[in-house]
């Protein structure tokens, strides 16, 4: 069956990609012209069996928004927990039968995996796109090696040694690695997940032909299948599933494999593209042996049960209590209404998201220029002068949610609600300066309405917002003195204290105040047992060592469990930063008892 739309896409897009490692398609145009391209190999299809997989590094990656960029390195492992390949129909086409026969006789190959996740349009006129790339080497006899790249640099590797039934994962940027033993079932799933088996399953299904075309002087031919049960014994909770295969008509070997789906209950479309195949290459046993540097650390920490049951932040508890609030349902500030965008702009990768946020936030008026007018509106509409500090804080948190609902940092009309939040929290802080939770919410709000980085409009060069860092450092330093006094005189340290003081330590690194930073880390280490943050002793020790050498160090505490990638890139800040309530962030060690720490 010849599909005109697919031929149009081949003429316009595929000719510029096959055989090229550098060039990537315009993904938005690519989606419109070729709906048969996307992926099932992402972790979101992995069912509950993923928790039993030895690849703890992968589990951590998929739960941690900072480390999620490394997920591509383990994408082939992810699919091994999804595909349950069984027998299928007999291949009837002679030409495609030749393809299947050749593939069955191949034992070694390499290929590139590109994964693309797209959230779909958002109300503020953007959709978020995340792209990642991994090179995979596979031998039926010896195992698998993956290399994940970002900006041309390899940053994560995985090794599966079939002679030893052993998995090793190496995170280069964190200088961490992990070893585990593979079960017989996991080894079988590994074999079933690779392109060789995927190609055979496509050809065993009820496929239709896509026709032929000439690409870079090479004639190619394609088929497509839309039945996800070909890859699984029972229907998967997905929609819009397609899998397509393109071969070189002379060699009758695959040059391009695509699999696509949208997960049930999600608006995000995911895409897998496998290309740059090299079939029957020479691979030896030592190609699957990791060479781990001496300064890399084996990750073997297991958090205690009490640490995994750590309580949430006090501000979250506040939101669940009954505090009488003013009616905000019909509140409009500065007479600004939401603007409906005329077009949807894709933002590819975290840097494009951050740049777009800065470009929009830089058009907002200065906080102090609109504060008097906003204060007067809040006084008249919400009677803020007669609210208690607790009511001011709760109202502020509700207004901050309206800020995010209206598009947050990517909206031209959301800023009055972010600025109003700051006004109310400054009032609450003035009324009750000893209330650490009010100060926490002020820190959260300042991070919300001020960009963490500044982009040069002419060069796109990114620089840190040093004014913001010094402002936050001063607030957290004042809190630190208060915390030390309270802990010394009348109370035990709490989890919230760790979040606050850890922010200060990181800000000391950012501002190169290593002397104060070492004082802060010493206090955190001394109170880890009583405060309940022994899960963080390793990164605190690493931070201490870096500060002694006048080097900054950063690692993650909170992580998202609800917001999908790549939209998650829009929420950036200190480790304490929570963002909108729908992110549902929690301490990293609660979500994974064996966290891999990230230092930079």
Secondary structure, DSSP 8 states (H G I E B T S, - for coil): ---HHHHHHHHHTGGGTTT-SS----HHHHHHH-TT---S-SGGG--GGGGGSS-HHHHHHHH-TTGGGGGGGGHHHHHHTT-----------HHHHHHHHHHHT--EEEEEEEEEEE----TTSEEEEEEEEEEEEEETTTEEEEEEEETTEEEEEEEEETTTTEEEEEETTTTEEEEEE--HHHHHHHHHHSHHHHHHHHHHS--EEEEEEEETTEEEEEEEE--GGGGSSS--SEEEEEEEEEEETTTTEEEEEEEEEEETT---EEEEEEEEEEES----GGGGS----TT-EE------HHHHT----HHHHHHTS-------TT--STT------SS-EEEEHHHHHHHHHHHHHTTS--HHHHHHHHHHHHHHHH-GGG--HHHHHHHHHHHHHHHHHTTGGG-SS-HHHHHHHHHHHHHHHHH-TT-HHHHHHHHHHHHHHS-SEEE-TTT--EEE-HHHHHHHHHHHHHHHHHHHHHHHHT----HHHHHHHHHHHHHHHHTT-HHHHHHHHHHHHHTHHHHT-GGGHHHHHHHHHHHHTT-------EE-SSS-TTGGGG---STT---SGGG--EEHHHH-SS------
